[in-house]
Amino acid sequence: MKEKEFVEIDYIGSVKETSEPFDFTTGEAAKRYGVEKPVVIIIGAGHVMRGLEEEIKKHKVGDEFEVEIPSDKAFGPRSGKLVKLIPFREFKKHDLSPYPGMRVDFDGLPGRVRSVSGGRVIVDFNHPLAGKTLHYWVRINRKVTKRKEKVESILELYGLKEFRTRLSKEKLVVTAEKPVPEHVQGALKVAIEEHIGLKMVNFQQKVNQQKSK
């Protein structure tokens, strides 16, 4: 696989130590969660972790392979600097009662409460898989070459759902069921220009005909 190619893959990612799957497009876990669908990635765009992308580049369409990815090429090593003491009063300001295992977000940095003792709350801001060696099974299904499918795969990579596209030689119009936030629109326009070559990208929301009447 080469840089900037669009590739459809299936994969199952698990923690080597426990064999517990954490990310998947196929298999029993994908069926159970209703997410059994291959994904399209762009080689070199950072859509998968570095160690996995490096391995995908070594293969071709139709290949199935397994690979172990060390933490430094996955979610990074654990850092003691990311385990912090947060005063209990900071939680009270937001009307929160912290408890062990609680997920929190401080200034955009996600973490998990490790312990609560008196006025002391210890929060771990390491990624849950930091320091873990991961195991991946991957199948490279096909290359994506059609322009419209490339565009729609980018939209899906950025989390858009229930949308329609109208694509011409020089312009793309995306009609979404829900408003697309400005920062997401900006990121999409940059990605679409870089990977598709389109500079004119417009977003609009689908009109509810019943309301409009």
Secondary structure, 3 states (H helix, E strand, C coil): CCCCCEEEEEEEEEECCCCCEEEECCCHHHHHHCCCCCEEEECCCCCCCHHHHHHHCCCCCCCEEEEEECHHHCCCCCCHHHEEEEEHHHHHCCCCCCCCCCEEEECCEEEEEEEEECCEEEEECCCCCCCCCEEEEEEEEEEECCHHHHHHHHHHHCCCCCEEEEECCCEEEEEECCCCCHHHHHHHHHHHHHHHCCCEEEEEECCCHHHHC
